[in-house]
Amino acid sequence: METLFDDQESATGTALEELDEAGERAATTSAIPLGHAEEALRDDGNPAFPVDPVDTSRALALTDVIAPRTRPGEALIRLAYRMGVPGHTLAAPLRRAQSVRVLATVNSPIIGDRAAGTALRAGHFLVHGVKQPIGQLDFDGASGRLSPGLERTVHSFSWLADLAASAPREDCIPIAERITGRWLEANATPPKRRSKGLVWDVENAGLRLMAWLIHAPIVLAGQDGELKPKLLKAIEDTANWLDRKALHSGAGLGQVAGWAAVTAAGLLLPDGKPRRLYGEAALIRALGELVAEDGGSLARCPAAQMDAIRVLTDLLACYEAVELEAPDALWVMRELLVPPLLALRHGDGALGNWQGQGAISADAVSDLIIATGIRTRPLNEPQHWGYQRMRGGQTIVQFDAGPPPRARHTRCGCASTLAFELSDGPSRVIVNCGGAALAGGQVPARIGQGLRATAAHSTLVLDDANSTAVLLHGKLGRGAEMVEVERRESARNGREVTSVEASHDGYAARFGLTHNRILTMRSDGTELSGDDILLPSSRKGKRGMVKFAIRFHLGRGVEAHLSDDRRGASLLTPDGRLWQFRLRTDGADQEDVKLLCEDSLWVDGDGRPHATEQLVIEGLTSRGGGQFSWLLKKMG
């Protein structure tokens, strides 16, 4: 493949090699089963802090919030359609089935990636910064020769939105016909049995059907007389296939995309009312299983949150195209999804690097929010989304104070519990590496596992082990089962401060220790103090010493200079902002604790890795516990 950026800095290569080694360690350590830990206790036997555990697996009962309106007879129609009665028989029993056609033109407010669309018109796909010529592409989904990002783009037909955003419709039609024709030659017929490939994954099939229906003027209005009947048949076959398969696709975005496509087909294809009623009811249930009560996706992934918002926005545009009122539950759900997403925006407008994603760009986030028409504030304290947000002046802190996503919701799960990011205006000071979900593009696939490890996040690591087991194919094993969190507003030295205290039990079974982290920020944003506390997970503690490292990955372009006493460092951002980092713990028991500066990397929203540095507090600690305090202070 040809990349846009062929030359990588040597420091990036060093960091890639280290993360490759971290991936190998992750594969080794994650194989150790982690059990449930007892509640963390202080020396007096009392709980570490009296708070309730965060449960990110709690789904929202959307029908309890707002029940869909049902007219007499609609429940019976829905039941009959589910049992296999053809839609035209239920919609017009005395009339022959109508031929397949798209009934209306949809004007979706979702704007695709213009750069990717321009690349398509130049003859190649552009995914995560990597170019792939269309003529050399293998469209056969069974071949498995495409990188994960390119495979998803090709088979979900998300590239249609990019193409539509790049030029007038008449200029897009030839490219759309060429790609669609080649795809249909390789993948036209749905499998009779469940397929293991991504072509007939329910999520990709649903997104593909939505794309065909919404961008019908591009793919159905050309001069290729053979393509139109083939595509219309593929639309009908895909809709019929999703009628049967979406029900068994499990929870998460895949099921939502599948049911949204069924509903869209019910709106835009002839005799579609029974299918629409069937899809609406199932979609509302699937949305309730996708998000928690505060609107945060149970995948805890910002990209999944944005995908859900896109799907709902496209579907609502389908209702508008046929002049039909959408169920209130769909509007309510979209409004719930936006505030948690905004909580992960930094001062530069882009998102933090969480759950394997790069720093999704400010333009991508802004375009999506503008498309929804929703004006709201970020959600500072999402109980089930799990990301705490603190803001003071121009300083923003994002804190992962929730357990990892459950297996059925995980997309590219990362062992990031109790990691944080800090930005000062447009400058990112402390970050996570991110980018595991983009591996296979400019991020080498071989380091994807390492980017998911605890060491790739700004948090504490014991003995180079992950706080939650990092498994293959984006899945997570056992580890941090319980996360307790408490948020307080108080005064310290005459100044208002916000404190978030959280703990997790990911190391309890292996090392007998619970990690407790307290982040306290002044109201003006000029100071962030941290306390990383290791507490015995039971009254009968383990003996011996264990290696620990507290990592602070630095933002792109941040220059770090260690102090002469190796107890602090100055951090200079690219726009001239100066922060001082200082170890606050002194004493004989801390003589072996040292501060180091090492290579790291950071992945941007285009999937491109950048050479960066990291500060590391490193040493040995007793299995009876320990406390390590540090301070980040803005100068000037």
N, C-alpha and C positions, 0 to 999 in steps of 0.2 A: 504493500500500500504506500501511497505517496502522502507524506505529511506536509502540512503548511510550515512546520518548524522542524527542519531537519537537524539543526545543530542544538545540542543541549549543553548547558554549562557543566563543567567537570564536577562541581559540587553537587549538582542534581544527580549525576551518576553515582556518586558516593552515597548519597542518601537513599537512592533506589536500591543499592546493594544491601544497605543496612536494613531497609524495610523488607527486602527479600528474605534476609536471615530472620527477621521478626516473624515473617509469615511461617517459616519452617518451625520456629519455636512455638508459634500459636497452634500449629497443627499437632505438635507434640503435647503441649500442656492442655489443650482443649479436650484431649481424649480422656482426661481424668474426670470421672463423674463427681459432680458437686452436690452435696446433700443440702437439706434445709438446716439453717443455723438457728441456734437459740437467740433470744432477744439480747442485744448488747446491754451489758450491765456496767454501772460505775462501781467503784471500790466498795460503796456502801450497799451494793446489791440492788439498788433502784434502777429503773430504766434510764438509758442515756438521756432521753427527753420524751416527755409524755405527748406524743403526737400519733396520728393515725397513719398507717402505711398508704402509699400511693398505689392505686390499682389501675394500670393502663390497659387492662384487658376488659374493662367494663364497657359494654356496648350501650348505645343510646336506644331506648325504646321510642322511636320516632312517632309511632302511632299514639303514644301516650301524650306527646307534645301537641300534635295536631292530627286528628284522624281524617283520612281521605273521605270525601263525600261520595256516597254510592247511591245511585238511583235504583228504583225497583227493577228487578230483573237482571241488573248488571252482575251481581254475584253468581247468578245461574249461568250467564254467558261466559263468565270467567272460568267457572268450573267445567263447562262443556268444552271450552277451547283447550283447557289443560288436559282433558281426557282424550283429545285427539279429533274432535269434530272440526272440520275445515272452517276457516274463517269466513269464506264466501257463503257457506251454508247457513251460518249464524247471522251474518250481516244482511243477506238478501236470498232467502231460501228458494224463491221462485225465479231466480235469475241465474244465468250461466256465469261462471267465474270470469272476471275481467282479466285481460292480459296485463302483464306486469309493466308498470311505468311509474315514474316518480311524479307525484301529483302537484308538487309546489316547489318553488325555488326558495332555498333557505339562505338568509343573510346572517351568517354567524358573525358576532363581534370579535371572535377570537382571531388574533393576528399571528401568522406563522413567522418563522425566522427568515427574513428577507435575504440574508447572506446565503443560507442553505438553498433557498429558492433560486437565487442567481447562479449558484454552483450547478444546480440541476439543468438550468438552461444552457450552461456551458458544457454539459455532458458528463457530470459526475455528481455522486452523492457527497455531501460534506457533513460528517457526523463526528462530534467531539474533536473537531479540528483536523480530521483525517479525510483525505479525498479518495474516493473509489470510482473509477470510470464505470459508467452505466453499461457499456459494451462488454466489460470483463466480469460483470456481476453474475453470480450463480443464483437464480431466483428459486431454485428448488429447495423448499424448506426442509426436506429430509437430508440434505447434504451436510448441514452443520458446518459449512465453511465460512460463514460470516461471523464477524465479531458481535458480541451481544448487543451493543448499541446500534450497529448498522442493521442487524437482524430485526430488532424491534422496529426501527424506522421503516424498513422496507415492507415488512409484513403487516404492520398496523396502518400503513398508508398515511402516516402522519406527515409525510413529505408533501401531500397534496395541499395542506394549509401553507407550507413554506412556499411552494410554487405559486399559489394564488396570491401571496403577499408580494411577490417579486416583480410582477409585470401585468399588463392588461390581459384579459381572459383569452383573447385570440392568439396571443403569443405563448400562452401556457398549454393550449390544447395539444399541439403536436408532441410535446414532451410527455404529457400525461398519457396520451394514447400509446406512445412507444413503451413506456414502463408498464402500464396496465396490461397491454397485450402480452408482453413477455411474462409477466407474473401469472396471468391466466393460463398461459400455455403450460406452466409448470405446476400450478396449484389449484386448478379450477374446481375439482370435485372434493366435497367434504368427505372425511373418512367415516366409514360406518361404525367403527369402534373408536374408543378414546385414543387420540394421537399424542405421542410424547413430544412431538416437535412444536416449535413456537408458532408455526403457521396457523394451526388449529387450536392453539391455546385460547381459552374463552376470552381473555382480555384482549389479545390481538385481533381475534375475529370480531369482537364487538366494536373495537375502535376502527377497524377496517370498514365494517358495514356503515358506521356513522359517517366516516370520511366519504364513502361512495355516495351516500344520500345527500350530504351537505354540499359536496362539490360536484354534483351531477352535471351542472353546466359545463364543467371542464372535461369530464371523462365520458360524457354521453353526447356531446354536441359537435363532435368532429366529423371528418369526412370518411373515416374508416367504417364502411358499411358492415363489415364482419364483426367489429368489436362491440357495437352496441347490443346486439342480441346475446352475445356471450356474457357481457357484463350484467345485463338484466337478469339472465338466468343465474349468474353467480350471486347477485343480490338476493334473489328469491331463495336459492339453496342455502345461503348463509343465514338468512332470517329463519328458515325452517329448522336449520341445524341448531341455532341458538335457542329456539323455542324448547328444544329437548335438553340441551347440554348446560345451559346457564344455571339451571336448578341444582346441578350437581357439581358446581365449580368451587364450592367452598366459600369462605368469607373473604372480604378484601376488595381491592379495586377491580380485580378481574370480574367478580360477580356483578359489581355495579356497572362496569362497562358493558357486560353482556346484556343485562336487563335494560340499560339505557338504549342500546341498539335495538332490542326487541320493541321497546316502546316507540322509538323513532320510526321503525318500519311500520308499526301500526298506524302512525300518523301520516306517513308519506306514500304508502303503497295502497292500491285499491282493496276495498273490503277489509280494511284494517282495524275496525273498531274492536272486535273481539281480541285481537292480538294486543292492541293498545291497553285495554282494560287488564288483560292478563299481565302485561309487562309492568304497568304502573304499580300494581299491588306488590309484585315481587321486588321491584326497584326500591320502593319505600322500605321494605323489610331489609334489603341488602344495604341501604344507606345507614340504617340503624345499626347494622353489624360492622360497618366500616369505621365509625367514629365513636368517641366517648362523649360524655354528657357536655363537655365544654367545647365540642366541635373539633377536637384534634383527632387526626387519623390514628387508629390503633397501630398502624405501621410505624408511627412516630417519625415519619420520613417527610421532609418538606416537599420533595418531588411528587410523592404520592398525594399529598395535600393539594398541590397545584393541578395534578391530573384529574382529581375528583372535581375540582372547581371547573376545569375546562369541559369535562363531560357534561356536567349539569348545565353550563352556559350554552353549549351546543344543543342540548336537548330542549331547553327552554326556547331557543331560536326556532326549533322545529315546530313547537306548539304555535309560536307566533306566525310562522309561515302558512299554517292551515287555519289560522284565526280561531284557535281553540284555547280555552283557558286551562292552564296547567294546574295540577293539584297544588294546594298551598304548601304541602309538605316539602315539595321540591324547592320552592322559594325560601322557606325557613331553613332548610339544610344548607343551601348555598350561603346564606347569611351567617350561619354558624361556622362555616369552614374558613372564612376570611380572617377574623381576629387572631386565631392561633398562628396562622401563617405570618401575619405581620409581626408577631412577637419574635420571630427569628430574623428580622431585618436589622442590619447594622447601620452605622451612620452613613455608609456609602450607598445605602439602599438595596444592596445585595443581601443574600441570605447567608447564614452561618453554615459551616461544613458539618452536617449531622447525618448520621446513618448512611454513610457511604457517598453522599452527594458532594459535588464541588460547590463553590460559592456561586450559586445561581444568580445571574446578573440582575442589576437593578432594573434594566429595561424590560427584561422578561417578566419580572414581578409586577412592575408598574403597568405594562400592557395588559396583563391578566386582570388586575384589579380594576382598571379602567373599563375593560370589557364587561365586568359584572355590574358596573354602575353602583357598587356598594361603597359607602363612605363610613369608615368606622375607625376606632382606635385599636392598637395592639392589645392583646390579652396578656397582662403582666403576670398573672398567677393562675395558669391553667392547671387545675388539680390533676386531671387525668392525662392531658397531653404531655405533662411531665417536664416541660422546659420553663424554668423560672426566668423572669426578665427583670433586671434592675437598671434604672436609668438615673443619672445625675449629671446635670449640665450637658456636655457633649459626649459623655462616657456611657456606653451601653455594655451590660454584662448579660450573657446568656449562659444558663446553668442547667445541665442535664441532671435533674433531680427526680428522675423516674426510672423504673426498671426497664430492661430491654423489651422490645416487642415480643409477643408470643409467636410461636412457630407459624401458625396459619396466617399471620398478618405480615411476617417479615419479608422484606424485599431484598435488602442488602444489609443485613444486621451487623452492627458494630458493638464492641464491648466498651462503650463510652460512658458508663455510669459515673456520675459526679465530675465529669469534665466540664470546662467552662471556656468561653471565648470573651474577649474584651476588645472593644473598639473605641477610639477617640476621634469623633468627627468622621472624616472619610478614611482615617487610617486604622488598620487592624493591628493591634498590639499583640494579643494572645489569640491563637487560633487552634483548630484541629487540622490534621493533614487532609482528611477528606479524600474523595475521588475513587473509592473502591468500586462503586457502582459504574464508574466510567472506564474501568480497566479493560484493555483490549484495543483502545484507541491510542492516544499519545501516552497514556499511562500503561506501562507494560503489564500484560495479564499476569505475569509471574509474581508481581508484588501485590496483587489485589488482596490476598489473604493478610499480608502484613499491614495494609492500610486499614483493615478492620480491627486490628488488635488494640488492646488498651494502650500500648506504648505509642500509638499514633495519635493519641488524644492528650489533652492537657489535664492530666489527673495523676493520681498516685498508682504505682504498679509495684506489686510484691513479687520478688524473685523472677522477674521477666515473664510472669504468668498473666493470662487474661482474667479479668474479673468475671467474665461470662465466656463459656466455651464457644469458640469461633469454628463453625463447621463449614463444610463445602457448600457450594451453590447458594451462598448468601444466608444460610440458616445459622441459628444460634442454638447452643445446648444449654445445660444447666449452669447456674452461677448466681448472679444477683437476683434472688427471688423476691426479696423484700427491700423496699426503699422507703425510709421514713423521712418526712420533711416538715419543717416548720419555718414560717416567715414572720419576722417581727419588725416593727417600726419603733425606734426608740431614740433617746438622746445620749450622746457621749461627748464629754468635754464641751458641753454647750452647743453641740452641733447635731442635727438630725442625721440618723444613719438607718440604713435598711440592712437587715441580716437575714440570710437564708441558711439554715442548718439542715443537713441531710446526711443520711448514712446508708450503707448497703452491706449485705452479707455475702458478697461474692467470694471473699477469701476465707470465710468462716470454717468451712469444712476442711480445707486444705491446710490452713495456717492457724486456725483458731482465733482469728482477728477480724474485727469489724472496722471498716473504714468510715470515719465520721469527718465531714468537711463543713466548715463554717466560713462563708463569704460575707464580709461586712463592707458596705460602700457608703461613703459620706454623701450627703444630699447634693453637694456641688460636683460630685464625680471626680474629685482630685485624689482620692485615696481608696484603694481596695486592699483590705487586709484578709489574710487567709489563715486558717488553722486546719491542718490535716492531722487527725487524731486516730490512732490505732488502739482499739479497746478489745480486751479478751471477750470472746463471744459466749463464754460460760464461766462459772465460778472456778472451775478447774482448768486453769490455763496451761498451755503447752510450754515446754522449756526450750532454751536455745535462742539463737539469733536468726534473723532472716534479712536478706538484702531488700532494700526498697529504693525506689526512684520516683521523685515527683517531677513530672515533665511539664514545661511551659513552651509549647511550640510558638515561635515568633512569626508575625505577619510578614508578608512579602516586602522586602526592602528595609526592614527594621535592622539597624546596626546595633550589635551588642558588644559592650566592652566591660570585661570583668574588673572589679576593683582590686587594688593591690592586696587586700587581706582575703580575697576570694570568698567574701561573705555577701557581696552585692554586685550589681551590674547596672550600667546606664543603657537605656534603650532609646535610640533616636529613630523616629519615624521618617519616611521619605519627605513629608511636608514640614519637617523641622520641629515636631513636638517631642519633648524629652520626658521620659519616665525613668524613675529609679526603682530598681528591684533590690530588696534587702531581706536577708535572713534575720528574723527577729529572735531566734532561739540561741542562747549562749549557755555555757556551762561545761563541766567536765564530761558529762554524758553525751555531749554533742561534738566532741573533738574530732571524731572520725567522719562527721557529716561534712561534705564538701559541695561546692557549687561549681558546675562545669558548663562549658558552652560547646555544643556539638552540632553537627550537620543535621538538617531536616529538609522537608519539602512541604509545599502547599499546593493544592490543586484548585484552579480557578473554575468558573462556570462553563468554560469551553472545553474542560477536560485536559487542560495543559498543566503539567507539573512545573513548579518554580522552585529553584534552590533557595532554602531559607536556613535559619539556625534555630536552636532550642536551648533554653536553660534547663539544667537538670540538677536537682538537689538529690544527692546520692549518699548512701551509707548503709549501716547495719542497725537494726533495731531489735529490741527484746521481744520475744513472743508474749511477754506480759503486757505489752503495749508501749506507746510512745506518742509524743506530740511534737509537731514541726510547724512553726509559725513563720509567715513571710508577709511582706508588704510591698505593694506597688503604689508608687506615689508620683503624681504628675508635678513636674517642676515648672516654675514660671507661670 
